[in-house]
Structure formats: structure tokens, C-alpha cells
Amino acid sequence: MSGAMIRKIAYWTSTGIVAAALLMALSYLTGSEQVVSGFARSGYPQHLRIVLGLVKPAAGIVLLLPGFALLKEWAYAGVTFAWIMAFIAACAIGEGAEVWSLPLVLLGLLIVSYVTRPPGRRLIASTS
């Protein structure tokens, strides 16, 4: 298998998992007891749940669609900040590794997606 094919598989696998995780943030909008209490336990205001319930799925869609290079950069940056903050919040309230490790795993996949994306999905196409 060629290097280009491995890169393509790494990109689409990591991007697909990241996008699926971001789309699952739609559950923030349900107002379920688990979601509401999770945000409250972390010390986050409930309006942040609504904002993240809208922008995370939007970021997932942007990462999957062709084009929109500038929006993709913003999506990668925003998701990076959100998952770093999720990790910090989980650690700060004493959650176990099964909780705080998920944002780190997803952040790792996001990095793989960012690094392996094809030139047509970059703001400035690279020559590599």
C-alpha cells in the first residue's frame, strides 16, 4: 500500500470518528438529566451546553464537507480548545481516567486528521 493511500485512510478514519463524536454533541440539546448534571458538576453554565450542542455538530459537518478551508481551520481550532477544556474540567472535578481520557483520545484523532488532510482541504495547499 502506498504512502498516499495510508495517509488517505488515516485522514478519513480519524476525521470520520471525530465528526461522529462532534455530531453526538446534539445530545447536549436534549436537556437530559445526565447532560445537565454533567455540565453542572463541571461548573459550566447551562447556556454553554446549548452553544456547544450547536457548534460542535456544525464543526463536524464542516470537517466532512469539501471546500470551506477557512471554516475548517476554525473548526479544528475550536474543537481543540473545547476538548482541552473538557480534559481540564474532568481532571479538576476528580473524574477517573475513563472520563478524562476520552477528550485526549479525540484530540489525538483530531491531530491526525489535521496533519493528514489533503491539500484541497487546507487553507494554504502544501507541496507535500
C-alpha positions as CSV (number, residue, x, y, z in Angstrom):
1,M,0.0,0.0,0.0
2,S,1.4,3.4,-1.0
3,G,2.1,6.2,1.5
4,A,-0.6,8.3,-0.2
5,M,-3.2,5.6,0.4
6,I,-2.1,5.2,4.1
7,R,-2.4,8.9,4.5
8,K,-5.8,9.0,2.9
9,I,-7.1,6.1,5.2
10,A,-5.6,7.8,8.3
11,Y,-7.3,11.1,7.3
12,W,-10.8,9.7,6.6
13,T,-10.7,7.3,9.6
14,S,-9.7,9.9,12.1
15,T,-12.0,12.6,10.6
16,G,-14.9,10.2,10.5
17,I,-14.5,9.3,14.2
18,V,-14.0,13.0,15.2
19,A,-17.0,14.1,13.1
20,A,-19.2,11.3,14.7
21,A,-18.1,12.4,18.2
22,L,-18.9,16.1,17.3
23,L,-22.3,15.2,15.9
24,M,-23.1,13.3,19.2
25,A,-23.0,16.7,20.9
26,L,-26.5,17.2,19.6
27,S,-27.4,15.3,22.8
28,Y,-26.5,18.4,24.8
29,L,-29.7,20.0,23.4
30,T,-31.9,17.3,24.9
31,G,-31.7,18.6,28.4
32,S,-31.4,15.0,29.8
33,E,-30.5,14.7,33.5
34,Q,-27.1,13.2,32.7
35,V,-26.1,16.0,30.4
36,V,-27.4,18.8,32.6
37,S,-25.8,17.3,35.8
38,G,-22.5,16.8,33.9
39,F,-22.3,20.4,33.0
40,A,-23.3,21.5,36.5
41,R,-20.8,19.2,38.1
42,S,-18.0,20.7,35.9
43,G,-19.1,24.2,37.0
44,Y,-20.2,25.1,33.5
45,P,-23.3,27.3,32.9
46,Q,-26.2,25.6,31.2
47,H,-26.2,28.1,28.3
48,L,-22.8,26.7,27.3
49,R,-24.4,23.3,26.9
50,I,-26.7,24.9,24.3
51,V,-23.9,26.7,22.5
52,L,-21.7,23.5,22.3
53,G,-24.7,21.5,21.3
54,L,-25.0,23.7,18.2
55,V,-21.4,24.5,17.3
56,K,-19.8,21.0,17.8
57,P,-22.1,19.3,15.3
58,A,-21.6,22.3,12.9
59,A,-17.8,21.8,13.2
60,G,-18.2,18.0,12.5
61,I,-20.2,18.8,9.3
62,V,-17.6,21.4,8.2
63,L,-14.8,18.9,8.6
64,L,-16.6,16.4,6.4
65,L,-17.7,18.7,3.6
66,P,-15.4,19.6,0.7
67,G,-14.2,23.2,0.5
68,F,-14.6,25.7,3.3
69,A,-10.9,25.7,4.1
70,L,-11.1,28.8,6.4
71,L,-14.1,27.3,8.3
72,K,-12.1,24.0,8.6
73,E,-9.3,25.9,10.3
74,W,-11.7,27.5,12.7
75,A,-13.4,24.1,13.4
76,Y,-10.1,22.4,14.1
77,A,-9.1,25.3,16.5
78,G,-12.4,25.5,18.2
79,V,-12.7,21.7,18.8
80,T,-9.1,21.7,20.1
81,F,-10.0,24.3,22.7
82,A,-13.2,22.5,23.6
83,W,-11.5,19.1,24.1
84,I,-8.6,20.6,26.1
85,M,-11.1,22.4,28.4
86,A,-13.1,19.1,28.7
87,F,-10.0,17.3,29.8
88,I,-9.1,20.1,32.3
89,A,-12.7,20.2,33.7
90,A,-12.8,16.4,34.1
91,C,-9.5,16.4,36.0
92,A,-10.4,19.4,38.1
93,I,-13.5,17.7,39.5
94,G,-11.7,14.4,40.1
95,E,-13.2,12.3,37.3
96,G,-11.5,9.0,36.7
97,A,-9.3,8.1,33.7
98,E,-12.4,6.6,31.9
99,V,-13.8,10.2,31.7
100,W,-10.8,12.5,31.3
101,S,-9.0,10.2,28.7
102,L,-11.8,10.5,26.1
103,P,-11.1,14.1,25.3
104,L,-7.4,13.3,24.9
105,V,-8.1,10.4,22.6
106,L,-10.4,12.5,20.5
107,L,-7.8,15.3,20.5
108,G,-5.2,12.8,19.2
109,L,-7.5,11.8,16.4
110,L,-8.2,15.4,15.6
111,I,-4.4,16.0,15.3
112,V,-4.1,13.0,13.0
113,S,-7.0,14.4,10.9
114,Y,-5.4,17.9,10.8
115,V,-1.9,16.6,9.8
116,T,-3.1,14.1,7.2
117,R,-5.7,16.2,5.4
118,P,-5.3,16.5,1.7
119,P,-4.1,19.7,0.1
120,G,-7.6,20.6,-1.1
121,R,-8.8,20.7,2.5
122,R,-6.1,23.1,3.6
123,L,-6.2,26.8,3.8
124,I,-2.9,27.0,2.0
125,A,-2.2,23.9,0.0
126,S,1.2,22.4,0.8
127,T,3.6,20.8,-1.7
128,S,4.0,17.6,0.4
